[in-house]
């Protein structure tokens, strides 16, 4: 069962879409990624990589101080004021103006009453963004602090569901940004029959787990996909 965040629109930005069509399709984060880039000179949203308040808002939220190993803390939808106004938890994220539907950020199988869910720093989204968007941290402190969307291979993977099985558990959701490195929260979730991924083009792939494992060894490849390095890192 797949949720609305990952929807198959291979070409979601540009002048080919009417204002009405853009409004109708904005509930999909895959579309929001392109619409945000469209409105920001093709710049990608900050992926929340060890985000500090000084980094500004990312794709999902603006961090608050006190996040420990994650840098800034993600808004906690179980605590006031967010527990009585769920949308407020998402409003600081730069994709929110294009989505405005909290449920679009989560897979229906990501249950909020699960013990691991309650332990997560990032309870807002089932999905995490590839840290290649910020060059694995090398763009931190720069302006802009992300790559442009158009530099990436459209077939490469920008988002996926992380693997919350041991050893990472609730930390797999991190700050909403992960590395594809299997030693660094690089696993993919096993809720479905395959690995749920979203490409830079906005396309959805539910790939078999053997293909995911193989991609983790390819440098460069569809996971390690930095176009400015020889190994994709």
Secondary structure, 3 states (H helix, E strand, C coil): CCCCCCCCCCCCCCCCCCHHHHHHHCCCHHHHHHHHHHHCCCECCCCCCCCCHHHCCCCCCCCECCCHHHCCECCCCCCCCHHHCHHHHHCCCCCHHHHCCHHHHCCCCCCCCCHHHHCCCCCCCCEEEEHHHHHHHCCCCCCCCCCEHHHCCCCCEEEEEECCCCCCHHHHHCCCEECCCCCCCCCECCCCCCEEEEECCCCEEEECHHHHHHHCCCECCCCECCCCCCCCC
